[in-house]
């Protein structure tokens, strides 16, 4: 693949910097062919089972049902166009508010999608895979 850095493109302005950031955070990329069996088709963006496991690992207070609700909310953001992209970006970057029932009442907690402070080496294969 030839990358032209003299032109403003999605590849050199978004995809390559995102990939490089994830590598610095100790994530590894997995070829799409290896992930094909985990989704119904290329248009299915989220790998729900991996995302659920990552959410449960990053948010120890989260139940499986709450993780599923967070994934549903991420997939069904109530906005269109650029507003939708911005909302998803903010959720992934800063976290997503989620109402949860806890002993003592209902409260809003923040679901974390990435650990941007991660500096350790992955301890298992599942730690190294992106959400």
N, C-alpha and C positions, 0 to 999 in steps of 0.2 A: 504494500500500500504506500503510495506517495502522499506525503502530507505537505501541503503548501502553507507555510506560515506567513507568507506575504499577503494572504487574502483572509478576510473575515469570514469564517465558516463555522458551522455548528461543531464540526469535528475539532478544530483547533481552539475554539473559544469555550466549548462546554465539555465535550466528551473526553478529550485527552486530559484536561485539568481535573475532571471528576475522577477518572481512572487513576491518575497519579496521586490524588488525595487519598483515595481508598487504599492504594498500595502502601502509602505512608502510615495509614491506620491499621496496617497488618491484615487487610483483606486481600484475597486473591481472586482473580477473575476465573470464571469457569466457562469453557467454550459452550456456545448455545446448543451444539449438538448433544452435549452431555446432559443438558437440562431439558431436552425435548420431551422426555417421558414424564416430566413433572408438570406439564401444562398441556392444555387441549390444542394449542396452536400458537404461532408466533405473535398473534395479536393480543394474547393474554400476557400482560406485562408483569403482574405480580406472581411470584412463586409463593402461593399462600402457605403451604406447609413449612417452608423455610422461614418465611416472615413470622409466622406464629411462634416457631421455636426461638427465633431471635428476640421477639418482643418479650417472651416469657423469661429469657435469660437476662435481658437488659432491664426489665421491670419486675423484680421478684415479687412484688405485691399483686401483680396481675394474675387473674384466673384465665383459664382457656376461653371461657365465654366472653370475658372482657377483651381478650386479645382478638377474638373474632369480631367483636363490635368495633374495635379500633380499625381493623382491616376493612370492614364494611364502610366505616366513615371515610377512610382514605380513598376508597374506590368510588364513593358517592358524594363527593364534595358538592355543596349546593352553590355552584357558580359555573360560569361558562367562559371559554376563551382564556385570555391572559389572566383574568381574575382567578380562574380555576388553577392554572399553573402556579400562580403566586401562592395561593392557599396551600397547595400540596407542598411546594417548596418550604414554606414556613413550618408546616407540620413536621416535615422530615428534618429540618434544621433545628428548630427550637422546641419541638414536641407538640403533641396534640392533647387538648383538654378532653377528659373523659369522665363523665359522672359515674361514680361507683357507690354501691351500697356497702357500708361497713358497719361494724358494731358501733352504735351511737348515732347512726344516721347516714344520710347521703352526703357525699362530698365530691368535689372536682379534683382529680389528680391529673398529672401530665404524663402521657405515654411517650417514652423516648424511643426513637427509631435507630439512632446511631450513637455510639460512644466516641465522641470526637477527642477524648482525652486518652484513648487507648494507646498504650505504648508497649505492652507486653507481647511476647510471641504467642501464637495460638497454642493451646494445650491439647486440642483435639482437632480432628479434621473438620468437624462442624463449626468450630470457632473461626476457622479460616474462610468460611464461605460467606459471601455477601447475603444480606437479607433480601 
